[in-house]
Amino acid sequence: MENILEKIVKNKKTEELNKLNAVKIVNNLFGDLMERERDVLVRRFGLNGNEAETLEKIGGLHNLTRERVRQIEVGGIRKLKKLESLEGYLADVKTAVSQLLEAHGGLMEREFLLDILALFCIDAKSSDSERELYKKNFDFIISKLLEDQVERVDKHQNFNSFYRLKDQTISHLEDLAKELSSKINKAKKTVTIEELLGLIKELESYTKHQEKLDNGKEADITPIFKNEIFPELGEIINANKSLYSLIQAAKDIDRNKFGHWGLSEWPEVNPRKISDKIYLVLKNNGKPMHFTEIADKINEIGFDRKKANPGTCHNELILDDRYVLTDRGMYGLKEWQ
């Protein structure tokens, strides 16, 4: 099978991109629906870029019951699947999704897959809202019109919401995710992406399933990964697609704002308390900072929607024995001493 991924990345020709343009494909397919069917599907799946709407809200707009809206939704999708033109419109999307999943070990975290597909179609400098528009249209196509070949799994013990090829097992990936989480937990420290990939290659499950995990090296889509959406080095991701995809999907593993990986529950990975945010900022800075600078940095990074107040930061620095006063208003980590 011709590798459509490399072809699209290298050529970026308008004709080829149009065949993969999820927004245009959905608009063309919806031309065969009744106006109310179109409106229900657009609202239900956020295909106009807005948030997906509930059956109740849509029912209120159309003066219909929730059950009637659900029936229209199901009927509209059923009608799309029976269109003679469907296979032609979806041929390149089907190939691209299948090749992406195969290159990434048969499983990809949902957002990870959708981000890559969106970047095939739009410029890397496009707005977040435009990228979300494409992602939602791709999500609709894959989950509702390609469900015979690709399965979307939203609840899983080991992984966040993901897509998988229906004809491929993922038991080896489950084994790998479990063993990796255990190894990280024993290490009790965050690691860089290079170190994390090294840890994976030391696992018994990696040695056992290495042949299945190394099948994506022939597809070079490095340019796609050289984007702020994927903060790691593009070459590293491309050379380790199956392993990186596994890391992205693993429910227990996450990356902090400074590019270091660890268990999702660790304060150094996902800090919730202001004292933990302070620790992470100081550790990354590597030298003492004024408490006002620390507050500014926390707000600049945006760990969450909570704003850091300089006074609150100062109080935490005084009360938490992880920090030491080094000069007037300047604080460092006790572990540096």
N, C-alpha and C positions, 0 to 999 in steps of 0.2 A: 504493500500500500504506500502510495506517495505520501511523504511527510508534509502535510499541509501546514503544520506549525512553522517549520523553517521557511517554507515558501512565503507565507504571509509576513513573517518577521523581516525577511531579507528584501522582499520586493515592495511591499506596502502599496500595491497597485489598486486603484479605485475599483476596478471590476471585481477583483478577488475579495476586497474588503466588503463590498456590497453584498456578496454572498454570505458573509458572516455578520452582517449588521443586524443585530437582534431587534432594534427598534423598527427598522424598515420591514423586516420580515413579519413581525407581529402586526404592524399596520396593514401590510398587504393581505395577510391571512384574515384579519378582522373585517376586511372589505366584504367578505361573504357572510357576515353576521348581520342580524337585525340590530337596529340602533340601540335598543334596550339591552340586548345581549352584550354588545360592545361595551356599553357603559358599566354594566355590572362587573364584567371581567376586568376592565381597566381599574375600577375602584377597588375591587377585591384584592388585586395583586399589585396595586400601586404602579401600574404600567405607564402612568403619566409622570412618574417621578415623585409623586406624593406618597404619604404613608398609606398602607393598605387599610381599607375601611371594613367595618364589621357588617355582618348580614343585617343587623338591626338598623344601622345608620343608612345603609343603602335602601332598605325597605321603606324607611321614612321618607326618603327623597322620591321614591317611585310609588308611594302609597301601597306597598305590598307587605305581606307577612315575611318573617325571616325564612320560613320554609319555602315560600315561593321564590325568594331571591336565590336560595341554595339550589332549587330546581333549575332556575335559569342559568346559573353558573355551571352546573353539571351538564346541562343540555348544550350550552355554548361550546364547552370543551369537546363534548362528544361530536358535535357538528364539525369542529375544526379537524378532528382526527379522521373524519370521513372525506375530507376534501381531496380531490384528485391531484391538486397542485401541491399538497402538503410535502410529499417526498422531495419534490424538486426544490422547494424553498428551504428545507431543513438538511439537505444532503451534506453541505459543507460544515454546518454547525455540528451535525452528528459525527462527522469524521474528526473534526477538531476536538470535540469533547472526548471522544473515544481515545484519540491519540494522546491527549493530555493526561487522561486517567491511566493509560497504559504506561506512559513515561514516568508517572509519579507513583508507581507501585499498585495501581488499581483503586486507590482511595485518595480523595483530596478534601480537605476541610472546605466547607461550602463557600465562605468568603474568599478563601485563597483561590479557588477555581474561578469564581466570578470576577475577581479583580484581574486575573490574567486574561480572561475572555474580553473584558471591557477594554483593556489596554491594546488588544489586537485591533480594536475598532476606532479608538479615539486617541488624540494626542496626549502624551504624558502630562502636559501642562493644562489639560482641561480641568474644569471646576469639579469639586466633589459632587455637586448636584448632578452634573452631566454623567459622571461615572456611575452614580447610584441609579440613574435612569437606565443605563445599559445593563447594569447588574440585575435589576429587577426584571427586565425583559428576557435576559438570558435565563434567569432562574425560572421564569414561567415556562419558557420553551423546554428546558431540560426536565423539570419536574412534572409537567403536565402533558407534553407532546412527545417526549423521548423516554417515557417511563418504562417501555418494554425493554430498552437496552441499559438504562441507567437508573439507579435507585437513589433517592434522597432519604437519608436516615437522620432524624432529628434527635432521637434519644438512644444513647449507647453508653455502656458502662465505662468505656475507655476513651471515647472520642467525642469531641464537639460535633455539631451538625455537619454532616459530610455527604459527598456523592461517591458512589462506588459503581463499578461495572457489575452488572447482574450475574454474568457468567464466570466471575472470578471470586475465589475465597479470600477472606481477609484475616483468617485465623493466625497467620504468621505475623501480621501487623499487630494484632492484639497481644500476642506473646511478647513482641518487641517493646510495645508501649508499657506493659506491666513491668518488664525487667528493667527498662530504662528509668522509670519512676523510682523503683527501688534503689537503683544505683545512685541516682541524684540525691535521694533522701539520705543515703549513707555518707555521701561526700559532704553534705551539710554546707555547701557554699555555691554561689552562683558561678557560672562559667560563660566564656565567649562561645560563639557559634562554632568556631574551629574546635574548641575543647569539647563541646557537646557532641559534635560529629565523631570525634575521637573516642568518646565514651561509648557511643553506639557501636562502633566497630570492634570494641573489646567484649561485647556481650555474646553470650553463648547462642542466643536466638539469632543474632546477626550472622554468625558463622554458619549456623544451621540453614538459614534461609537466604544466604548471600546472593545466590543465583537469581532469585526472584526480585531482589532489591536493586540489582545493578542493570536492569533492563531499560533504563531511560537515558543512557549516556549518548545514544546516537542522535537524539534530538537536541540541537543547539538553539535555545531560545534565550540566550544570555541577555540580549538587548531589552527584553521584557522585564527582566529582574533588575535592570539598572534604573530604578525608579524609586522615588521616596516612599512609595507604597510598600516596597520591600526593602527595609533598611539594611539588610545584610549585603555583602558583596555579591554582585550578579554572578560572577564566575563560580563562587562557592555554591550558590543555590543550584545553578545549572549542572554542576558536576556531581551534585548529591541530591538530585530531585526527589527520589523516593524517600530518602532519610529526612530531608527538609520538610517534605509534605507530611510525613509521620509526626514530626515535631510540632508542626502547625496544628495538626488535628488533635494531638494528645490532650485530653481534658485536664490532666494533672500538671502539665508543663506550660510555662509561659515566659515571656520576655519582658524585662522591665524597661523603663524609659531610656536607659543608658546602654541598651543592647546586650545585657547579660541575662542568661537563662537560668531558671531554677523551678522549683515547685510553685504552682499557682498560689498556694496558701501562704507562702512565705512573705513576711512583711517587706523583705528586701526585693521582692518581685512585684507584689501588688500592695504597696503601703496604704493603709487607711487612716492611721493615726498621724497627727501632725509630727509627733516625735520620730516616727519611722520615716516620714518624708524628709525631715531634717537630716537624719542619718544617711539616707541615700544620696542626698545632694552633697553633703560634706565628703562622703567616701568617694564620690565621682570626681569632685573638685581636687581632692588630694592635698589640700592645704587649708588653713583656717580661713573663715569668712566672717564678715560682720553680720549680725543677726538680721539687719534690714536687707542685706544682699541675699541671705538665705531665703527670706520671705519672698523676695522678688523672683528668685530662681524657681521656687516651688510654683508660683503663679504662672511663670513663663512656660514651664514644662507641662502643667495642667494634668496632674495625676488623676484628678476628678473635677467635679464642678465646684468644690469647696475652695474658697479663696483663703490664702494664708495671711494672717495679720502679723505685722512685725512684733507687736507686743506679746501676742500669744507664742510666737516663736521664741522670744526672749525668755519667757517664763519656762517653756519646755527645756531650753538649753540650761537653765539654772537648776531645774528639778531633776533632770535625767542624768544619771551618773555616767552615761556613755560620752558625755561632752565635758570639755574643760575650757576654762577661760584662758586665753593666751595673750590678750591685750585688751585695751578698752573696747568693749562691745564685740570683740573678736573671739570666735570659738572654734575649737578643733575637736577631733576625736581622741578619746582617752587611749584608744588602742594604738595611736601613733607614738605615744610616749615610750 
